[in-house]
Amino acid sequence: MTRDQGSGRRKSLKAILFCALALTGGLLPAARAAAAAPPVEANARVSDFYKTLLDTMKEAKRLGTKGRYDRLLPVIHNTFDVDGMMRVAAGAGWEAASPAQQAGLVDAFLHMMTATYASRFDDFTGERFEVSPAVDQPPGYKLVGTRLIQSNGKAVTLNYLMRNAADGWKIADVYLDGTISELAARRAEFASIIRSGGPDALAGSLRQKADKLLRGP
């Protein structure tokens, strides 16, 4: 072997070692950490949502309605299975909608959900949330029971049906007073709008409601 051949072989070995380090994460620690991150558990998802909600309530007056909306939008998007909830609430009208219309419905529904939270939780007077351990629900769901303890000691029960998504558990339905399904309550209203005006009419109605909430009284 000549000196040039030996030098070339050493360079080739270095190149192979460099690629191996990159592929095994030696040069990409952030990518390794992201890949190794476990999916979010049901209780943790709800607890994280409540933490952001309480923090937002404590700054409610300073933030204003639009500021609360901007802060809550990403956490609501990550906490709720917005696509699945819209699909259930729209009923048969979902299948009749085009992919573009379905995307418009999901976006409008997210807009309205966030505006609703931003409008309702507009102050902090000592409220706190209690989150109970998740309970298995067939076929593969979990139910997380929670209570909103108001400053006067009265408790409001809010239970969440959780679905296991690719990035962890997400809220698939909300049970007001512990038993009243939010999606079941909305389904008749949404179906009526779709029957009379189609998916675009429902998306427009949801956006109008959200915009009205953000404008305030």
Secondary structure as GFF3:
##gff-version 3
##sequence-region A 1 217
A	DSSP	alpha_helix	3	24	.	.	.	ID=ss1
A	DSSP	alpha_helix	29	36	.	.	.	ID=ss2
A	DSSP	alpha_helix	42	58	.	.	.	ID=ss3
A	DSSP	alpha_helix	60	79	.	.	.	ID=ss4
A	DSSP	alpha_helix	82	90	.	.	.	ID=ss5
A	DSSP	alpha_helix	92	96	.	.	.	ID=ss6
A	DSSP	alpha_helix	99	120	.	.	.	ID=ss7
A	DSSP	beta_strand	128	131	.	.	.	ID=ss8
A	DSSP	beta_strand	135	137	.	.	.	ID=ss9
A	DSSP	beta_strand	141	149	.	.	.	ID=ss10
A	DSSP	beta_strand	155	165	.	.	.	ID=ss11
A	DSSP	beta_strand	168	176	.	.	.	ID=ss12
A	DSSP	beta_strand	180	181	.	.	.	ID=ss13
A	DSSP	alpha_helix	182	197	.	.	.	ID=ss14
A	DSSP	alpha_helix	199	215	.	.	.	ID=ss15
###
